[in-house]
Amino acid sequence: MTTKIFKIDPERIAPQAIAEAAEILRAGGLVAFPTETVYGLGGDATDAQAAQKIYAAKGRPSDNPLIIHVASPEEAERYAVTNETYRRLADAFMPGPLTVILPKRESIPSAVTGGLDSVAVRCPSHPIARALIREAGVAIAAPSANLSGSPSPSCGDHVIRDLSGRIDGIIDGGDCEIGLESTIVKLDGAHATLLRPGAITADALACVCESVAVAPAVTEGLAQNERPLSPGMKYKHYAPKAPLVLLEGDADEVLSFLYRAQNAEKCTILCYSEETEYLRGERLIDVGAREDLVTQAHTLFAALRKADELDGDIIYAHLPPTDGLGLALYNRLIRAAAHTVLRVKSSLKG
């Protein structure tokens, strides 16, 4: 398959390119496109065959539900049964990086939802994504535009490397602003369950919902035989090729461990900016300052992909905090590492 690459500036959208990409979608084809979170691999959300093509292109299990993307929050009503809490969330956070799981309507085939009777709905804020959805005239089902299980794509080059020759078109709109996938919540009346953390934090959601519970699978693996209710809930996800180990412990002791590891192993290190002066530059990736979680989120998936290029035998990274935006980083990294955490202790303390 020949993949057509559309290079589009988000600030000066080319109508002809958008029209051509939308026509591919209407004809049952697949087009990858940028959002404010990560790139999505899009197909007509009302077309079961398009959903099957998405699963095949990604190598993704068909029980892993897809998110549908709409051009405005109000359009969700065409595809899902909305409620007052959804509308309050939409007023507060949409367009933006929030996905809400709602009962699905007949217009969405079960192939899109992994056989569930619910559908995940989101209204992205990225101008290219919204222009494409409007031009297509239908909701776009779109998981992240990467090969299943690998780090999500946060720039056009990532998508081209993963999916060129596997899909019909790729819109290269440059870097994504956030770099982590959207927050996903499931509603029960005015109460919300956080299934996947993202840029919209649990504290922010609590300003709108009566209560917000964090699903156990956010920090742990799925229970045996538990079905994923949203994307990203699988035990191992976002993983680089080399084994990833997360380090927990006192900052000085972790830095000392990394210094020793560089001399003993062929390791790649995802480090904080403050640590770079104490470590050799070989296979060293700066993910941002320790307290700068926004930058860490923006750089995470690109850093994991770069780690693959550096060809180390093992990758070390810090275990993030579990509050605020840190929970989203923790959620992605704990899955990328298959829950492999090393608690670093000083040799002097035994």
VOBA-1610 file (N, C-alpha, C; in pm, whole numbers, padded with zeros to 5 digits, always signed):
BEGIN
Met+00084-00120+00000Met+00000+00000+00000Met+00088+00125+00000Thr+00052+00222-00084Thr+00121+00350-00085Thr+00049+00447+00008Thr+00121+00501+00102Thr+00062+00594+00199Thr+00088+00737+00155Lys-00017+00816+00140Lys-00001+00956+00103Lys+00027+01038+00227Ile+00131+01121+00222Ile+00168+01208+00335Ile+00118+01349+00306Phe+00035+01401+00396Phe-00012+01539+00387Phe+00064+01622+00491Lys+00140+01719+00448Lys+00211+01808+00541Lys+00125+01933+00559Ile+00072+01952+00679Ile-00021+02063+00704Ile+00026+02144+00824Asp+00030+02274+00810Asp+00061+02366+00920Asp-00068+02389+00999Pro-00068+02356+01129Pro-00190+02375+01209Pro-00240+02519+01211Glu-00152+02615+01188Glu-00192+02755+01191Glu-00239+02806+01056Arg-00213+02726+00949Arg-00260+02764+00815Arg-00307+02636+00745Ile-00424+02590+00784Ile-00475+02462+00736Ile-00508+02470+00587Ala-00461+02371+00512Ala-00484+02365+00368Ala-00616+02294+00340Pro-00720+02365+00296Pro-00852+02303+00277Pro-00850+02186+00180Gln-00770+02194+00072Gln-00769+02086-00026Gln-00714+01958+00034Ala-00609+01969+00114Ala-00551+01850+00177Ala-00649+01787+00276Ile-00716+01870+00354Ile-00817+01819+00448Ile-00930+01750+00371Ala-00974+01811+00260Ala-01082+01751+00181Ala-01040+01615+00126Glu-00916+01604+00080Glu-00868+01477+00026Glu-00858+01371+00135Ala-00808+01409+00251Ala-00799+01314+00363Ala-00938+01270+00409Ala-01033+01364+00413Ala-01170+01331+00454Ala-01235+01236+00355Glu-01205+01251+00229Glu-01262+01162+00127Glu-01210+01019+00146Ile-01084+01006+00184Ile-01030+00873+00214Ile-01110+00807+00326Leu-01141+00884+00429Leu-01219+00832+00542Leu-01359+00792+00499Arg-01424+00876+00421Arg-01560+00845+00376Arg-01563+00720+00289Ala-01452+00692+00219Ala-01444+00575+00132Ala-01404+00449+00208Gly-01391+00460+00341Gly-01357+00342+00422Gly-01210+00324+00448Gly-01128+00424+00410Gly-00985+00415+00433Gly-00943+00469+00569Leu-00813+00464+00594Leu-00757+00507+00722Leu-00662+00625+00702Val-00674+00724+00791Val-00586+00841+00788Val-00540+00871+00930Ala-00410+00883+00949Ala-00356+00925+01078Ala-00352+01078+01083Phe-00380+01134+01201Phe-00390+01280+01212Phe-00346+01324+01351Pro-00301+01450+01363Pro-00256+01498+01494Pro-00373+01544+01580Thr-00358+01526+01712Thr-00446+01589+01809Thr-00357+01661+01909Glu-00417+01728+02006Glu-00337+01796+02108Glu-00267+01697+02201Thr-00313+01571+02203Thr-00254+01471+02293Thr-00147+01391+02221Val-00188+01298+02135Val-00096+01223+02049Val-00165+01209+01913Tyr-00095+01149+01816Tyr-00156+01126+01685Tyr-00255+01011+01693Gly-00366+01024+01618Gly-00467+00920+01613Gly-00469+00852+01476Leu-00506+00725+01475Leu-00523+00650+01350Leu-00672+00640+01321Gly-00720+00720+01227Gly-00862+00741+01211Gly-00929+00660+01102Gly-01055+00620+01131Gly-01144+00558+01036Gly-01286+00599+01069Asp-01378+00583+00975Asp-01518+00616+00995Asp-01573+00536+01114Ala-01619+00607+01216Ala-01664+00541+01340Ala-01794+00465+01322Thr-01864+00485+01212Thr-01989+00412+01189Thr-01969+00292+01096Asp-01844+00266+01060Asp-01811+00161+00963Asp-01734+00049+01033Ala-01798-00067+01051Ala-01733-00178+01120Ala-01608-00225+01046Gln-01610-00221+00914Gln-01493-00265+00837Gln-01375-00171+00857Ala-01403-00041+00871Ala-01295+00055+00899Ala-01231+00024+01034Ala-01314-00010+01133Ala-01260-00047+01264Ala-01171-00169+01253Gln-01213-00268+01176Gln-01131-00388+01159Gln-00999-00356+01091Lys-01000-00260+00997Lys-00876-00217+00933Lys-00782-00150+01034Ile-00840-00073+01127Ile-00758-00008+01230Ile-00688-00112+01316Tyr-00763-00212+01362Tyr-00703-00318+01444Tyr-00593-00389+01367Ala-00616-00415+01239Ala-00517-00488+01158Ala-00392-00404+01136Ala-00409-00276+01107Ala-00294-00189+01081Ala-00205-00175+01203Lys-00267-00169+01321Lys-00191-00154+01445Lys-00140-00286+01501Gly-00204-00397+01459Gly-00177-00524+01526Gly-00237-00522+01665Arg-00356-00463+01678Arg-00419-00438+01807Arg-00528-00541+01834Pro-00537-00594+01956Pro-00647-00687+01988Pro-00782-00620+01970Ser-00878-00692+01912Ser-01008-00632+01880Ser-01098-00614+02001Asp-01053-00662+02121Asp-01132-00637+02242Asp-01093-00507+02310Asn-00998-00434+02251Asn-00950-00308+02307Asn-01029-00195+02241Pro-01125-00133+02311Pro-01217-00038+02247Pro-01147+00085+02190Leu-01210+00141+02087Leu-01158+00261+02022Leu-01233+00385+02074Ile-01167+00498+02071Ile-01229+00626+02105Ile-01284+00688+01977Ile-01406+00742+01983Ile-01457+00816+01869Ile-01439+00965+01894His-01402+01037+01787His-01372+01179+01795His-01480+01258+01721Val-01535+01359+01787Val-01640+01442+01729Val-01591+01586+01717Ala-01653+01663+01627Ala-01607+01799+01601Ala-01655+01898+01706Ser-01764+01865+01775Ser-01814+01950+01883Ser-01874+01860+01991Pro-01875+01903+02116Pro-01930+01818+02223Pro-02075+01778+02199Glu-02151+01865+02136Glu-02293+01837+02112Glu-02313+01720+02016Glu-02218+01697+01925Glu-02230+01589+01827Glu-02226+01452+01891Ala-02182+01444+02016Ala-02179+01314+02084Ala-02318+01250+02089Glu-02421+01333+02091Glu-02558+01282+02103Glu-02597+01194+01983Arg-02531+01212+01869Arg-02559+01128+01751Arg-02512+00985+01771Tyr-02416+00967+01860Tyr-02350+00838+01872Tyr-02361+00776+02011Ala-02400+00855+02109Ala-02403+00808+02248Ala-02518+00875+02322Val-02557+00814+02434Val-02661+00871+02519Val-02592+00958+02624Thr-02604+01088+02609Thr-02536+01180+02700Thr-02624+01207+02822Asn-02567+01275+02920Asn-02642+01310+03041Asn-02592+01443+03095Glu-02648+01486+03206Glu-02614+01618+03260Glu-02466+01626+03301Thr-02412+01517+03357Thr-02271+01520+03397Thr-02180+01532+03277Tyr-02214+01461+03168Tyr-02136+01476+03045Tyr-02137+01621+03000Arg-02255+01683+03001Arg-02264+01820+02953Arg-02184+01916+03042Arg-02182+01890+03172Arg-02101+01974+03262Arg-01951+01955+03235Leu-01910+01831+03212Leu-01771+01805+03178Leu-01735+01869+03045Ala-01827+01861+02949Ala-01802+01921+02818Ala-01786+02072+02830Asp-01870+02136+02910Asp-01860+02281+02929Asp-01725+02318+02990Ala-01676+02233+03080Ala-01551+02264+03151Ala-01425+02229+03071Phe-01430+02120+02995Phe-01304+02066+02941Phe-01303+02038+02790Met-01412+02062+02720Met-01415+02033+02577Met-01438+02160+02496Pro-01375+02168+02377Pro-01279+02073+02321Pro-01154+02065+02408Gly-01097+01946+02417Gly-00978+01927+02499Gly-00950+01781+02524Pro-00850+01752+02609Pro-00800+01615+02626Pro-00879+01530+02724Leu-01011+01525+02705Leu-01098+01445+02793Leu-01182+01350+02708Thr-01188+01224+02750Thr-01274+01123+02687Thr-01373+01074+02791Val-01501+01067+02752Val-01607+01023+02842Val-01673+00898+02785Ile-01685+00795+02867Ile-01750+00671+02825Ile-01899+00680+02856Leu-01981+00655+02752Leu-02125+00669+02760Leu-02193+00548+02695Pro-02320+00524+02725Pro-02393+00419+02653Pro-02396+00451+02504Lys-02368+00352+02420Lys-02360+00379+02276Lys-02497+00369+02210Arg-02511+00440+02097Arg-02630+00428+02014Arg-02602+00328+01902Glu-02707+00289+01829Glu-02696+00190+01723Glu-02606+00237+01609Ser-02583+00366+01599Ser-02498+00419+01492Ser-02354+00376+01503Ile-02312+00330+01623Ile-02174+00284+01644Ile-02173+00132+01650Pro-02104+00067+01555Pro-02100-00080+01555Pro-02017-00135+01670Ser-02047-00257+01711Ser-01976-00318+01823Ser-01829-00340+01792Ala-01791-00345+01664Ala-01650-00360+01627Ala-01567-00242+01675Val-01631-00125+01689Val-01560-00006+01736Val-01540-00009+01887Thr-01634-00069+01958Thr-01635-00064+02105Thr-01579-00190+02170Gly-01521-00279+02091Gly-01469-00403+02148Gly-01579-00492+02202Gly-01700-00479+02146Gly-01813-00560+02191Gly-01887-00503+02310Leu-01843-00391+02364Leu-01909-00329+02478Leu-02033-00251+02434Asp-02126-00230+02526Asp-02244-00150+02493Asp-02224-00003+02525Ser-02100+00035+02550Ser-02064+00175+02576Ser-01965+00221+02470Val-01951+00352+02457Val-01856+00408+02361Val-01782+00524+02426Ala-01653+00534+02395Ala-01570+00642+02446Ala-01572+00759+02348Val-01609+00877+02397Val-01629+00995+02311Val-01536+01107+02353Arg-01475+01172+02254Arg-01388+01285+02284Arg-01399+01389+02173Cys-01385+01515+02211Cys-01382+01627+02116Cys-01246+01693+02126Pro-01156+01664+02032Pro-01020+01720+02041Pro-01019+01870+02014Ser-00916+01937+02064Ser-00904+02081+02043Ser-00810+02116+01928His-00736+02018+01876His-00638+02046+01770His-00711+02092+01644Pro-00667+02202+01582Pro-00740+02255+01466Pro-00743+02160+01346Ile-00638+02082+01325Ile-00640+01987+01213Ile-00739+01876+01238Ala-00740+01823+01360Ala-00834+01715+01394Ala-00978+01762+01376Arg-01009+01880+01425Arg-01147+01929+01417Arg-01187+01958+01272Ala-01094+02012+01194Ala-01123+02038+01053Ala-01149+01908+00978Leu-01071+01805+01009Leu-01087+01675+00942Leu-01221+01611+00977Ile-01258+01615+01105Ile-01386+01556+01146Ile-01503+01629+01081Arg-01497+01762+01080Arg-01604+01839+01018Arg-01617+01807+00869Glu-01504+01799+00800Glu-01505+01772+00656Glu-01552+01631+00626Ala-01515+01536+00712Ala-01557+01397+00691Ala-01708+01383+00712Gly-01765+01466+00800Gly-01908+01462+00824Gly-01953+01347+00911Val-01860+01283+00979Val-01891+01168+01063Val-01787+01160+01174Ala-01823+01100+01285Ala-01725+01080+01392Ala-01611+00992+01342Ile-01492+01015+01394Ile-01375+00938+01353Ile-01329+00852+01470Ala-01329+00720+01450Ala-01274+00628+01550Ala-01122+00631+01537Ala-01052+00653+01647Ala-00908+00669+01636Ala-00836+00632+01765Pro-00767+00519+01767Pro-00669+00492+01873Pro-00539+00566+01838Ser-00438+00554+01920Ser-00310+00616+01888Ser-00251+00553+01762Ala-00183+00636+01681Ala-00137+00594+01549Ala+00002+00531+01556Asn+00011+00419+01629Asn+00137+00347+01643Asn+00109+00198+01634Leu+00214+00119+01622Leu+00199-00024+01629Leu+00161-00060+01772Ser+00068-00153+01789Ser+00013-00183+01920Ser+00121-00220+02021Gly+00110-00157+02139Gly+00202-00187+02248Gly+00324-00099+02253Ser+00361-00034+02142Ser+00480+00050+02138Ser+00446+00191+02186Pro+00547+00276+02213Pro+00518+00411+02260Pro+00430+00488+02162Ser+00336+00564+02215Ser+00245+00641+02131Ser+00320+00749+02054Pro+00268+00791+01938Pro+00338+00889+01855Pro+00301+01032+01891Ser+00401+01114+01915Ser+00375+01254+01950Ser+00423+01351+01841Cys+00466+01298+01726Cys+00500+01382+01611Cys+00476+01300+01484Gly+00471+01368+01372Gly+00442+01301+01246Gly+00545+01196+01209Asp+00672+01221+01238Asp+00777+01125+01203Asp+00754+00990+01270His+00706+00991+01395His+00678+00865+01465His+00574+00782+01388Val+00471+00849+01340Val+00364+00780+01268Val+00416+00725+01135Ile+00492+00805+01065Ile+00545+00763+00936Ile+00632+00639+00953Arg+00715+00637+01058Arg+00800+00521+01081Arg+00719+00396+01112Asp+00611+00411+01188Asp+00532+00295+01230Asp+00435+00246+01122Leu+00369+00338+01053Leu+00252+00300+00975Leu+00260+00327+00825Ser+00367+00388+00778Ser+00379+00410+00634Ser+00376+00275+00562Gly+00292+00265+00461Gly+00275+00140+00388Gly+00167+00051+00444Arg+00110+00089+00559Arg+00005+00010+00624Arg-00131+00078+00621Ile-00132+00211+00595Ile-00259+00287+00594Ile-00260+00378+00472Asp-00376+00441+00447Asp-00392+00519+00324Asp-00328+00657+00330Gly-00336+00723+00444Gly-00284+00858+00452Gly-00234+00895+00590Ile-00141+00990+00595Ile-00089+01043+00722Ile-00083+01194+00709Ile-00150+01263+00802Ile-00139+01409+00809Ile-00028+01442+00909Asp+00079+01499+00860Asp+00191+01540+00946Asp+00169+01686+00985Gly+00127+01707+01110Gly+00102+01842+01159Gly+00202+01887+01264Gly+00319+01819+01268Gly+00422+01858+01364Gly+00404+01792+01500Asp+00460+01854+01602Asp+00457+01798+01737Asp+00321+01820+01804Cys+00281+01722+01886Cys+00160+01736+01967Cys+00192+01820+02091Glu+00097+01898+02135Glu+00120+01990+02247Glu+00140+01916+02379Ile+00054+01819+02409Ile+00057+01754+02541Ile+00151+01635+02544Gly+00134+01542+02451Gly+00226+01428+02443Gly+00179+01303+02513Leu+00075+01310+02595Leu+00013+01193+02657Leu-00133+01184+02613Glu-00186+01063+02605Glu-00324+01044+02561Glu-00421+01110+02659Ser-00545+01122+02613Ser-00648+01193+02690Ser-00683+01121+02821Thr-00733+01198+02914Thr-00796+01144+03034Thr-00924+01072+02995Ile-00950+00953+03053Ile-01073+00880+03025Ile-01150+00860+03154Val-01280+00894+03151Val-01366+00871+03267Val-01493+00796+03225Lys-01544+00716+03316Lys-01673+00650+03299Lys-01768+00708+03402Leu-01891+00740+03360Leu-01985+00808+03447Leu-02089+00714+03505Asp-02126+00742+03628Asp-02239+00676+03694Asp-02318+00788+03762Gly-02413+00844+03688Gly-02483+00962+03738Gly-02386+01079+03747Ala-02376+01140+03865Ala-02285+01253+03885Ala-02147+01208+03933His-02127+01077+03941His-02000+01023+03989His-01916+00975+03870Ala-01786+00989+03881Ala-01696+00951+03772Ala-01591+00854+03823Thr-01553+00759+03737Thr-01441+00670+03764Thr-01332+00700+03662Leu-01216+00732+03711Leu-01102+00763+03625Leu-01039+00632+03578Leu-01045+00607+03447Leu-00991+00483+03390Leu-00852+00502+03333Arg-00824+00623+03282Arg-00690+00655+03232Arg-00660+00799+03263Pro-00558+00828+03343Pro-00527+00967+03375Pro-00457+01036+03259Gly-00473+01167+03253Gly-00410+01247+03149Gly-00392+01389+03196Ala-00391+01483+03102Ala-00365+01623+03137Ala-00475+01682+03224Ile-00598+01632+03211Ile-00706+01673+03301Ile-00703+01581+03422Thr-00664+01634+03535Thr-00634+01552+03652Thr-00760+01516+03731Ala-00744+01423+03823Ala-00855+01383+03910Ala-00906+01502+03991Asp-00816+01589+04035Asp-00858+01707+04111Asp-00943+01800+04025Ala-00906+01816+03898Ala-00984+01901+03808Ala-01122+01841+03785Leu-01128+01710+03766Leu-01256+01643+03746Leu-01346+01658+03869Ala-01286+01656+03987Ala-01362+01666+04111Ala-01429+01802+04127Cys-01384+01901+04051Cys-01449+02032+04055Cys-01582+02031+03981Val-01606+01926+03901Val-01728+01917+03821Val-01817+01802+03868Cys-01756+01688+03900Cys-01831+01569+03940Cys-01847+01564+04092Glu-01951+01500+04138Glu-01973+01488+04283Glu-01862+01409+04349Ser-01812+01308+04280Ser-01699+01231+04331Ser-01622+01173+04215Val-01493+01146+04238Val-01407+01085+04137Val-01330+00971+04202Ala-01353+00851+04155Ala-01280+00734+04203Ala-01176+00697+04098Val-01061+00651+04143Val-00955+00607+04051Val-00962+00455+04039Ala-00983+00406+03918Ala-00991+00262+03896Ala-00861+00194+03936Pro-00866+00076+04000Pro-00744+00006+04040Pro-00647-00018+03924Ala-00702-00037+03802Ala-00617-00066+03686Ala-00533+00054+03643Val-00557+00173+03699Val-00474+00289+03667Val-00331+00268+03715Thr-00317+00209+03832Thr-00183+00188+03889Thr-00142+00041+03892Glu-00239-00048+03877Glu-00210-00192+03879Glu-00248-00252+03744Gly-00221-00381+03726Gly-00263-00448+03605Gly-00411-00485+03611Leu-00469-00517+03495Leu-00606-00567+03493Leu-00615-00698+03570Ala-00726-00718+03638Ala-00748-00846+03705Ala-00764-00957+03600Gln-00741-01080+03641Gln-00752-01192+03549Gln-00893-01195+03488Asn-00897-01208+03355Asn-01022-01213+03277Asn-01101-01081+03278Glu-01043-00974+03333Glu-01110-00844+03331Glu-01098-00782+03192Arg-01210-00736+03138Arg-01209-00675+03006Arg-01169-00528+03017Pro-01087-00480+02922Pro-01053-00337+02924Pro-01173-00252+02885Leu-01207-00154+02970Leu-01319-00064+02942Leu-01276+00055+02858Ser-01144+00076+02849Ser-01092+00187+02771Ser-00955+00150+02720Pro-00903+00225+02621Pro-00767+00200+02574Pro-00665+00222+02685Gly-00550+00155+02673Gly-00440+00178+02766Gly-00450+00104+02898Met-00547+00011+02912Met-00563-00059+03039Met-00491-00194+03041Lys-00434-00234+02927Lys-00362-00361+02923Lys-00241-00355+03016Tyr-00197-00473+03062Tyr-00091-00480+03162Tyr+00038-00417+03109Lys+00078-00454+02984Lys+00198-00396+02925Lys+00158-00315+02803His+00206-00193+02798His+00163-00100+02694His+00270+00006+02681Tyr+00274+00075+02570Tyr+00367+00187+02549Tyr+00514+00145+02559Ala+00545+00018+02541Ala+00677-00033+02581Ala+00785-00013+02475Pro+00904+00028+02517Pro+01019+00025+02426Pro+01065-00119+02408Lys+01162-00139+02319Lys+01208-00275+02290Lys+01293-00332+02405Ala+01380-00250+02461Ala+01464-00297+02572Ala+01384-00296+02701Pro+01419-00381+02798Pro+01348-00381+02927Pro+01362-00246+02996Leu+01251-00197+03050Leu+01248-00069+03122Leu+01233-00096+03270Val+01320-00036+03352Val+01316-00050+03497Val+01296+00087+03558Leu+01197+00101+03645Leu+01170+00228+03711Leu+01237+00230+03848Leu+01300+00341+03880Leu+01378+00353+04003Leu+01303+00437+04105Glu+01292+00383+04225Glu+01226+00452+04336Glu+01324+00465+04450Gly+01330+00583+04512Gly+01420+00602+04626Gly+01463+00746+04642Asp+01547+00770+04741Asp+01603+00903+04766Asp+01674+00953+04640Ala+01657+01082+04609Ala+01710+01138+04485Ala+01861+01116+04472Asp+01936+01140+04579Asp+02082+01124+04573Asp+02121+00978+04554Glu+02045+00888+04618Glu+02078+00747+04606Glu+02046+00694+04466Val+01937+00743+04408Val+01904+00703+04271Val+02010+00756+04174Leu+02053+00880+04193Leu+02158+00935+04107Leu+02286+00855+04119Ser+02322+00818+04241Ser+02441+00735+04262Ser+02427+00600+04192Phe+02309+00541+04199Phe+02283+00414+04130Phe+02304+00431+03979Leu+02252+00539+03922Leu+02265+00563+03779Leu+02411+00582+03739Tyr+02486+00653+03822Tyr+02628+00674+03795Tyr+02702+00540+03790Arg+02671+00452+03886Arg+02736+00321+03888Arg+02690+00235+03770Ala+02562+00247+03736Ala+02508+00165+03626Ala+02575+00199+03494Gln+02606+00327+03473Gln+02671+00367+03348Gln+02808+00300+03333Asn+02872+00271+03446Asn+03005+00209+03441Asn+02998+00057+03438Ala+02883+00001+03467Ala+02873-00144+03477Ala+02788-00208+03368Glu+02700-00129+03304Glu+02605-00186+03210Glu+02598-00102+03083Lys+02547-00163+02977Lys+02515-00088+02855Lys+02371-00040+02870Cys+02354+00065+02948Cys+02220+00110+02984Cys+02187+00245+02921Thr+02058+00267+02896Thr+02005+00396+02854Thr+01933+00456+02974Ile+01951+00586+02997Ile+01894+00650+03115Ile+01805+00767+03074Leu+01681+00763+03122Leu+01592+00879+03112Leu+01606+00956+03242Cys+01674+01071+03236Cys+01710+01142+03359Cys+01647+01280+03364Tyr+01649+01338+03483Tyr+01604+01475+03500Tyr+01715+01572+03456Ser+01675+01693+03419Ser+01772+01792+03370Ser+01882+01818+03473Glu+01844+01818+03602Glu+01942+01848+03708Glu+02050+01740+03719Glu+02024+01623+03663Glu+02118+01511+03679Glu+02220+01502+03566Thr+02199+01575+03458Thr+02282+01555+03339Thr+02430+01587+03364Glu+02456+01686+03452Glu+02596+01724+03476Glu+02673+01618+03555Tyr+02602+01525+03617Tyr+02667+01422+03697Tyr+02681+01289+03623Leu+02623+01280+03504Leu+02622+01155+03428Leu+02687+01175+03292Arg+02742+01071+03236Arg+02800+01079+03102Arg+02690+01094+02998Gly+02721+01161+02888Gly+02622+01187+02785Gly+02583+01065+02703Glu+02659+00958+02715Glu+02632+00839+02635Glu+02499+00773+02676Arg+02409+00754+02579Arg+02277+00694+02602Arg+02204+00762+02719Leu+02208+00895+02720Leu+02144+00975+02824Leu+02037+01063+02760Ile+01914+01056+02813Ile+01802+01132+02757Ile+01744+01221+02866Asp+01748+01352+02843Asp+01695+01450+02937Asp+01545+01463+02915Val+01464+01431+03017Val+01317+01436+03003Val+01257+01562+03064Gly+01341+01651+03118Gly+01292+01773+03180Gly+01328+01779+03327Ala+01303+01894+03388Ala+01335+01913+03529Ala+01248+01825+03618Arg+01299+01791+03735Arg+01229+01701+03827Arg+01087+01748+03858Glu+01068+01878+03877Glu+00937+01931+03914Glu+00853+01971+03793Asp+00909+01960+03673Asp+00839+02005+03552Asp+00766+01887+03487Leu+00651+01853+03543Leu+00577+01737+03494Leu+00518+01760+03356Val+00487+01884+03323Val+00433+01915+03190Val+00535+01879+03082Thr+00660+01919+03102Thr+00765+01885+03005Thr+00790+01735+03002Gln+00789+01671+03118Gln+00809+01526+03121Gln+00700+01453+03043Ala+00575+01501+03056Ala+00465+01441+02981Ala+00486+01462+02831His+00526+01581+02793His+00545+01615+02652His+00656+01531+02588Thr+00759+01499+02664Thr+00875+01431+02608Thr+00875+01279+02627Leu+00781+01226+02708Leu+00791+01085+02749Leu+00798+00988+02633Phe+00699+00990+02544Phe+00694+00890+02439Phe+00809+00907+02339Ala+00845+01033+02312Ala+00961+01056+02225Ala+01087+01001+02290Ala+01098+01015+02423Ala+01215+00963+02494Ala+01222+00811+02487Leu+01108+00744+02503Leu+01106+00598+02495Leu+01142+00551+02355Arg+01098+00623+02253Arg+01135+00587+02116Arg+01284+00612+02090Lys+01335+00722+02143Lys+01478+00750+02126Lys+01563+00644+02197Ala+01513+00596+02311Ala+01586+00492+02384Ala+01604+00368+02297Asp+01503+00335+02216Asp+01517+00222+02125Asp+01629+00246+02024Glu+01641+00369+01976Glu+01744+00401+01878Glu+01885+00392+01938Leu+01897+00418+02068Leu+02029+00416+02132Leu+02077+00275+02163Asp+01987+00178+02153Asp+02025+00036+02154Asp+02095-00008+02282Gly+02047+00038+02398Gly+02100-00013+02524Gly+02038-00147+02558Asp+02103-00219+02649Asp+02050-00349+02691Asp+01936-00335+02792Ile+01934-00221+02862Ile+01831-00195+02964Ile+01809-00045+02972Ile+01689-00004+03009Ile+01655+00137+03021Ile+01614+00165+03166Tyr+01672+00271+03223Tyr+01635+00314+03358Tyr+01562+00448+03350Ala+01458+00463+03432Ala+01385+00589+03441Ala+01334+00604+03584His+01300+00726+03620His+01248+00754+03754His+01102+00711+03764Leu+01063+00658+03881Leu+00923+00631+03909Leu+00855+00764+03944Pro+00754+00806+03867Pro+00691+00936+03892Pro+00605+00934+04018Pro+00566+01053+04066Pro+00469+01061+04177Pro+00331+01020+04126Thr+00237+01003+04218Thr+00102+00960+04178Thr-00004+01066+04207Asp+00037+01191+04217Asp-00060+01298+04236Asp-00054+01392+04116Gly-00166+01460+04090Gly-00173+01554+03979Gly-00139+01489+03846Leu-00064+01561+03763Leu-00022+01509+03633Leu+00074+01391+03649Gly+00138+01382+03767Gly+00227+01269+03792Gly+00159+01135+03777Leu+00028+01129+03809Leu-00044+01002+03798Leu-00048+00954+03654Ala-00062+01046+03558Ala-00063+01009+03417Ala+00074+00955+03375Leu+00180+01020+03420Leu+00315+00970+03390Leu+00338+00833+03454Tyr+00295+00819+03577Tyr+00308+00691+03648Tyr+00235+00581+03572Asn+00112+00610+03530Asn+00030+00513+03460Asn+00097+00465+03331Arg+00155+00558+03253Arg+00219+00518+03127Arg+00348+00442+03154Leu+00430+00491+03246Leu+00559+00428+03269Leu+00547+00292+03337Ile+00451+00277+03429Ile+00439+00148+03498Ile+00397+00039+03400Arg+00320+00076+03297Arg+00284-00021+03194Arg+00398-00045+03097Ala+00468+00062+03059Ala+00583+00046+02970Ala+00689-00045+03032Ala+00697-00041+03166Ala+00796-00123+03238Ala+00739-00257+03283Ala+00613-00286+03245Ala+00546-00409+03292Ala+00555-00420+03444His+00540-00305+03512His+00537-00297+03658His+00671-00338+03723Thr+00781-00318+03651Thr+00913-00350+03706Thr+00970-00227+03776Val+00973-00232+03910Val+01021-00119+03992Val+01134-00168+04080Leu+01245-00093+04079Leu+01359-00125+04166Leu+01367-00019+04274Arg+01359-00060+04399Arg+01368+00032+04513Arg+01515+00045+04551Val+01570+00163+04522Val+01713+00186+04541Val+01740+00224+04686Lys+01834+00154+04750Lys+01872+00183+04888Lys+02022+00206+04895Ser+02062+00289+04986Ser+02204+00315+05003Ser+02273+00191+05055Ser+02391+00162+04999Ser+02469+00046+05046Ser+02511+00064+05191Leu+02521+00192+05234Leu+02562+00218+05374Leu+02449+00182+05471Lys+02324+00188+05419Lys+02209+00159+05505Lys+02170+00011+05496Gly+02241-00062+05412Gly+02209-00204+05396Gly+02089-00223+05308
//
